Amino acid sequence: MFARIRYFVDGKGTNRTMVRLRALLRSNEFYLIPLALVIGTLAGAIVTLMAEIAQIAHVVIYGIPIDVRLSANTYINPWAALIAPALGGLALGIMEWWRRRLKISSAVDPIEANALRGGNLSMRDSVVVSSQTLISNGCGASVGLEAGYTQIGSGIASLLGKFFNLRRNDLRLMVGCGAAAAIAAAFGAPITGAFYACELIVGVYSVGSAAPILAASLAGALTAQWLGGAPYSIEIPKVSAVGVEQYLALIGLALVTSGVGIAVMRSSSMFERLFKWLPVWLRPVIGGLIVGGFALVTPQVLAAGHGAMVLDLFHDMTIGLVAIIIALKVTACLISLASGFRGGLFFASLFVGSLIGKFFASVLLLISPNFVIDPLVAMLTGMATLGVAIVGGPLTMSFLVLEMTRNVDVTAVVLAGCIVTSICVRFMFGHSFSTWRLHLRGETIRSANDVGWLRNLTVERLMRSDVGKVPSTTTIAATRSEFPLGSRPGIVIVNNSDEYVGLVLLPDLFSSDLDTIADEIQIIELARLTEIVLIPEMNVKSAMAVFDEAEAEMLAVVDSADSRKVVGFLTETTARRRYVEEIDKATRGVLGALS
């Protein structure tokens, strides 16, 4: 008995248990479900905590009632509106200045982590980003907490996944579980959370990923409900059925929101350029003062806008007032993000989209009094379609409306509008807001689909370094004696400085046409592809494009783009075989098969 106790105290028993547990998690997707439930519960609790902290900050700073959202107030103290965002911005500005001074790299978000890093997220960075998001929203900047929710949920999932040494595909799946639980907890909508993860974080729908993601999403929503209710839950009364004649009008609304979404994303880079001439620590201070100035016109520009959206859904408003709120809210969001505040546009896009729907219904009524569409249906359609345009995920937004209204008829027209918006934005722009911001940083990804393996599969990893080299002045006969037929696919020709000048394939070298002149002709006469080479940093896809363009079977690899020093060679067969192998491995991961 005492020996067994010492066995576990020494850690040997614990280590063996962990090894068995890790092996179990890696053996079948079914065993990932308990881990997903743990992730969902933790994410749901943290989301609820963050929402409560933000609400308490609003109450303390702005003196609002504890049960009223900041953006739903009819009056805000002018001094608080101006000072609070500026001070919050100063805190964030100092943090960013300090990060740059210490040369710490920018935090990676869940989409980038799953697309390029196999789900590898830094927990420290996730905590920092979530804290900055909380500061931004808490001081009243026009951003939502959703980015912080998904960041911390995904960070926890990645931490646990790395602790259990999960495979690449399973780690990406767990990151999706963390994001799903966070969104489900925030909106009290588990199906929405699950589709958010599939469409935006994991990047695919698959049989193998469905159960863990749904489990995490349900755990997150139930945990938030048990702790006091979903922070962003919205109760929609019974909505009237949508007639066939109204479909075309609402599809027209989807096209309008597509244009607005593209304009918002295009404008983001312009707003960032406006702040670049300021010191980094001062940018959010100026941004906070501007947002505070907008709040003096209407408090609805503050924070995410949840309270304002619930307020505006059921109140009559003039067309002019709706237009002013739309313009101010969009501008406030862009200024907040461009100046350095942390946060997302998930709920802000829902809020602005609902106002666009209300505006659209009012304008349509003025143009054609006999053609009336339900303003609430128009608001729901505008909400979902602008969400698709900016955030992405047509099924995510459609299921959000379904879980809000529990009305299949309304969800059908919303789904049609979301599909139209998705196609329109993809065709005309090609990005969601998250991937557009990555694009502005130099990344080329357009979704969370796993392309990290492609970037990691470089020419340096594929090439052979035992390259056969021969001086350009060597005769064909001497080269034949040094490199027998079949010893290698080809040889590289170099000059006196050992720099690349071309290559020759061995079948060409041993051509019978050269037998009579082999002692007279130098190898340089057979040189091919004198200007076409590969460099080690190229990925396999870029290398295959070079092979195709050159119609080559083998290419030399030089040290860099500015160097002609040969470090290896790569054959087209090797590159294509490895590419197909990695594609097959990724496909099996998508389908839920064991790799």
N, C-alpha and C positions, 0 to 999 in steps of 0.2 A: 504493500500500500504506500509506504513512504517513498519507495523507489519510483512509483508511478507519479506521486506528487512532485518529486524532484525532476522527473522527466518533463513534466509540463512547465515547472518553474524555470527550468533551464531553457525553455523555448523550443525544444525539439518536437514535442507533441503539437505545439501551436503551429510550428512551421509545417509539419506534415499535414495538419488539418487544412492550413491555407493552401498548400499545394493541391490537395484533393479538391478543395472548393473551387480553386481556379480552373482545374482540369474539368470539373463538372460544368462550370459556366461556359467553357469553351467547346464542350461536346455537343450541345444542342441548344437551339434558341428558346426552348421551353423553360430552361433553367434561368434565362435572363428575366423572366417575368417577376420573380420575387425581388430581384435587384431593381427593376423598373418601378415596382411599388414603393420601395424605400426612397428612390429618387423622387417620385411623385409626391410622396408625403413631405419630404424635406422641402421641395420646391414650393408646395402649397403653403407651408408654414411661413417660409421666408417671404413669399409674395404678400401674404396677409400682413406680416410684420412691417414690411416696407411701405405698404399702403397706409397703415395706421400711423407710422412715423411721419409720412408726408402730410397726412391730414392734420396731425397735431401741430406740425410746423406751420401750416396755413392758419390754424386757429390762433396760435401764439403770436405769429408775425402780423397777421391782418385783422385779428380781433373778430373773426367770424364765428357764428354758432358752430358747435361741434358736429352737428348733424347736417350741415349744409356744405356743399362743395364750393370751392373758391370761385370758380367761373360762373356759378349760379347766383352770386350775390348781385343785388342791384346797385350797391354802393361799396366802394373800397376807399379806405383812407388814402388820400393822394400822396402823403409823405411815405407811407408804407409801400405804396405801389412803385414809387421811384427809388427808394433807398434799398428795399429788400432785394430785388433782382440785381442791383448794382453791387451790393455787398456779397451776395452769392457768387456773382460773376468774378469779383476780386479774388475770392477763395479759389475758384476754379482756375483763374488766370495764374495765380501763384503756383498752383499744383502743376500746371502745364509748363510754366517757366522752369520749375525745378526738375521736371522730367527731362526736358531738353538739355538742361545744364548737365545732368548726370548721364545723358546720352542713353536713356532707357528707351527701347523700341516701343512703338504704339501697341496698344492692346489688340488682340485678335478677337473678332466676334464669331458667333457660332457658325454663320454661313461660310466665312473664310476658313475657319478651322476644319469644317467638314469637307470643303472643296479642295483644300491644299495640304492640310496637315493631318489627315486621317483622324479627325476628332480630338486632336491634342490641344487642350486649352489650359492656360495658366490660371490656377485658382487665385493667385495673388492679383493678377490683372483683372480677373472677374470681380473680385471684391472692390478693387479701386474703381472700375467702371460703374458698378452698381452704386457705390457711395457717391460718385460724381453725379450720376443720374438722380439720386435722391436729393442731393444738394440743389441741383438745377430745378427740379420740379417743386421741391419744398420752398424755394425762395420765390417761386411764381413764374419762372421762365416758361415760354410757350412750347414745352416738350412733354412727352408722356413718359411714364415709368416702364413701359413695356420692354424697351431695350435693356433696362436694368434687370427686369424680371427674367427675360430669356438668358441674359448673360450669366446671372448667378445660378439659375437652374441648370444651364448647360455646363457651367464650371464645376458644380457639384457632381454632375453626371460624369464628366471627363475625369475628375479626381478619383471617383470610385472605380471607374473603368480601368484607369491606369494602375490603381492599387491591386485589382484582380487580374492584371496583365491580359486584358481582353485583346482579341484580334482586331485588326484595323476596321473591318466592317462592323464588328460588334461595338467598338468604341464609338464610331460614327452614329450607330443606332442609339446608344445610350445618351449621346449629346442631343439627339432628336427627342428622346424621352424627357430630358430635362426641360427643353424648350416647350414641348407639348404640355407638360404639367404646369409650367409657368403661365402660359396663355389660358389654359383651362381654368386655373385658379383665379386669374384676373377677371375673366368674363363669366365664370360659372357655366362654361360651355365645353364639356369634355370632347364632343365630336369636333368642334372647331379647333381645339388644341391639338387633337390627333392629326387633322388634315393640315394644320399649320406646320407641324413637324415634317409630315411627308412631303408637302409641296415646297417648303422654303428652307428647311434645315437638312433633312436627309436627301431630298432631291428626287426621290422616286417613291412609288407605291409598290409594296411587295408583300407577299404572303408571310414571309418570315419576320418582317418588321411590324406587322399589324398588331399582334397580341401585346408585345412589350410597350409599344407606344400608346395603345388604348388603355392598358393597365396603368401606366404612369399618368395619363391624362385624367382618368377617373379618380385616381388617388389624389392628384392635385386639386381637382374640383371639390371633392368631398372633404378634404382637409380644410380648404378655405371656407367651405360652408359651415363646417363644424366649429371653426374658430371665429365665426361671426359674419359670414356671408362674403360672396365674391365682391371685390372692390369695384369692379366695373359692370356689375350686372344691370341689365336694363329690362324693365317689364313693359312689354308692348301689348295694348289691348287687342281685342279681336279686330282683324283687318278685313275689309270687304274683298270679295272675289274680284279678280282682274279679268275684264272682258277681252276678247280677241282684238277689238278695235284699239285697245290701249297699249297693246304690245309694241306697235310701231313707234308710238310716242316715247315709250320707256326705252326702246332701243336707241332712239335719237338722244335721249338723256345719257345713255351709256357712251355714245360717241362724244358728247360734250365733256363728260368727266374724263374721257381718255385724253382729250386735248388739254384739259386743265392739269391732269396729272403729269403729262409730258412737259408742259410749261413750268410746273413747279420744280421738276427734277432738273430741267435745263437751267432754270434760274438759280439753283443752289450754287453752282460754280461762280456765277456772276456776283452773288452776295459775298462769297468767300473772298473774291478778289477785292471787294470794297474794304474789307477789314485787314488785308495783308499789309498795308502800309503802317498799321499801328503796332506798337510793341505787343508781344504775345500776352503779357499779363493784363494789358489794358483793354484788349478786344472784348472780353465778356462784360467788362464794366460798362463800356459804351453800349453794347448790345442790350444789357439789362436796363439801362436808362431809357433806351428807345422803346423797349417792350413795356416798361412802366408808363411811359408817355401814352402808348396806345391804350393801356388799361384805364387811363383817365377818361377816355372816350367810351369804352365798354370793358367791364371786367371779364367779358367772355374770352378775351385773348389770353388770359392767364392760365398757366398749367396745361393739362391735357385737354380740357374742355368737356369733361364728362358731365359735370353738373349743367353746363350750358346746353349740351345736346339734349338732355332729358327735359330741360326747361323749354327749349324751342320746339320740341316735337309736338307739344300740345297747346302752343300759344299762337294766336294770330299775330302776324308781323307784316309790316309794310315791305314792299319790294325794295325800296331804297335802304331800309334798315338791314335787311338780309344781305344785300350787296355790300354794304359797308362792313358788316361783321366778317363776311367771307374775305374781303380784301385785307382787312386788318389781321385776321387770324393767320392767313397764309403768309403774309409779310412777317408777322411776329415769329412764326415757326422758322422761317428761313433765316431771319436775323439771329434768332437764338442759336441755331445750329452753326451758322457761319461764323459767329463771334466766339464760339468755343464752349457753349453749354452742351451737356451730355443728355441724350434722350432719343426717343424715336418719334416717328410720325404715324404710328399705327392708329392710335385713337384720334389724333388730330385729323387724319385723313377721313376717318369715319364721321367726325363732327362736321368738317367742311363739306364732305360729300352729302350729308343730310341737308345742309343749308342750300347746296346747289340744287338738290331735288326739290326743296320747298320753293326756291326761286323759279325753277323751271315750270313747276305746276302753276305758279301765279302768273307767269308770263304767258303760258299757254291759255290760261283762262281769259286773259285780256285780249289775246289775238282771236280766239274762237270761243265765245261764251257758251256755245252749245256742246263743245267738246271738253268734258271735265274728267280729269283723273284724280283719284284719291291722293291728297297731299301727303298722307302718311306712307302710302305705297311708293310715291315718288321719292320721299325722303329715304326710305329703306333702300330703294334701288340706287339712288345717288350715293348713299353711305357705302354700300357694298362695292359699287363699281369704281369709285374713287379709291377705295381701299385696295382693289385689285390693281389699279393703275399705278399706285405709289408703292404699296407693300408687296403686291403679287398674290398669287394663290386664289384663283377663282372659286374653287371648291371650299376653301377656308371661309371666304366671305359669304358664300351661299349658305353654308351650314350655320354660320353665325346668325344670319337672318332667320333660318329655320328654328334654331334653338331659342331665339327671342320671341318669335311670333307663333310657332307651332302651327303655321299655316302653309300647307303644301302649294296652294295656288299662288300665293305671293312669292314663295321660294322659287317656283318655276320661272316666273318672269325675271326675278333677280338673277337666277342662274343664267338665263339667256343673255341678260345684260352683262354679266361678269365675263361670259365667254367672248362676247363681242369686244368688250374692253381689253381683255387679255390679248386677243388676236391683233387688235388695232395697235396697242402699245408695243407688242413684240415686233410687229411689222414696221412701225414708224420710228421706234426708239430702241427696243431690244434690251432694256434694263428695268429692274425695279430700283427703288431708291437706294437700297443697301448695296446692290451690285454696281450702281452708278457711282456711288461714293468710292467704292473700291477701284472702279475704272479710272476715276480722277487721280487716284494714287498710283496708277500704273499697272494695276492688275487687269486681267482680261477675262475673268470668270463672269458668267452670266447666270449662274445658279449654284446650288450647293452640291451638284453632282461631283463625284470624286474624280478630280483630275490631278490630284497631288501625285499619284503614282506615275502619271505621265511625265510630270516635271522631274520626278526623282529618277526616272529611267533615262539617264543621260548617255551620251556617246562615251563618256569616260568609263561608265560602268559596263558598257557593251563591248568596247574595243579590245583588241589583242595588242599587247605591247611588244611581243616578239616579232617585230616587223623586220622583214628582210630588206636591207638597203645596199645599194651598189652605186659607186661613183659614175658620173655621167660619161666619163671617158673610157670606161670598161668596154671591151668588145663583147659581141653577142656570144661568141664561143666561150670566153672566160666566165660570163654570167651563167651560161648553161652548165658548166662544170661545177660552179659554186652552188647553184640552186637546181637540183634535179627536178624533172617533171613530176608533179604530184606532191612535192614537199610543202607547198603552200599555194594559195590561190593567185598570188601576184607578188611583185617586188616593187619597192619604191626607189626611184632614181634621185640622187642628191648631187649637189655641186661640191666644189672644194671647201665651202663653208658649212658643209653638212646640212644644207637647206634644201627643201623640197623643190624639184623641178618637173616631176611627172611620175607616172607609174606605168608598168606594163604587166599584163596578165601572162601567166606561164604558158597557157596554150598558144598565145600569140608568139611568145619567145621561141617555142619549139616548133613553129610552123616549118613545114618541109621546104617552103619557098625560100627560106633563109639559109638552108644548109650549105650552099656553095659559096656564100659570101659572109658566113658567120665570123671568120677570122679577120675580116676587113671592116665591117660595119660596127660602129659604136652603139651602145645600148640607147643613147639619147635619141637616136633616129626612130626608135619605137615608142617614145614617150607619149602618153595620152593624159588627158585631164590635167593639163599643166596648171590651170588656174582654179580648179574645183577641188576643194578640200573640206573636211569637217573640223570642228573645234570641240574640245571635251565638254563644254558647257551646253551644247545643243541637246535638246531632248529627242527622243526617238522619232517623234512625229516630224519634227523639222528635218532630221537626218533622212527620213524616207522621202520627203519632198525633194531634197537635193539629189538623192538617188534617181528619182523619177525624172527630174529635169535633165540630169546628165546622162540618163540611160546607162548607168554604170553598174557593174557587179561588185566593185570594190572601190573604196576611197581611202585616201590617207588621212590621218588625223594629225593636225599640227597643234603646237602649243597654245596659240591664241590667234585672234583675228589679225594681230599686227606682227605675228611671227611666222616663219616658214620652217621652224624646227619640228621635225617629225617625231611624234611620241607614240604612234601606233597606227593600226588600220582597222577598218570595219567592213564587213561584207553585207550586201543587201539581204542575203538569206538570213544571216544572224539577226539583223535588225527587225525584219518582218516576223521571224519566228518568235522573238521575245515580245514584240508588240502584241501578237495574237495571243500568246500565253497570258499576258497581263490583262488583256481585254476579256479573255475567258474567265480569269480569276475574278475580275470585277463583276462580270455578269452573273457568275454563280453566287457572289455575295448579294447581289440585288435580288435574286430569286430565292434567297434564303437557304441555299445549299451549303453544306459544309465545305470549307476550302481546305 
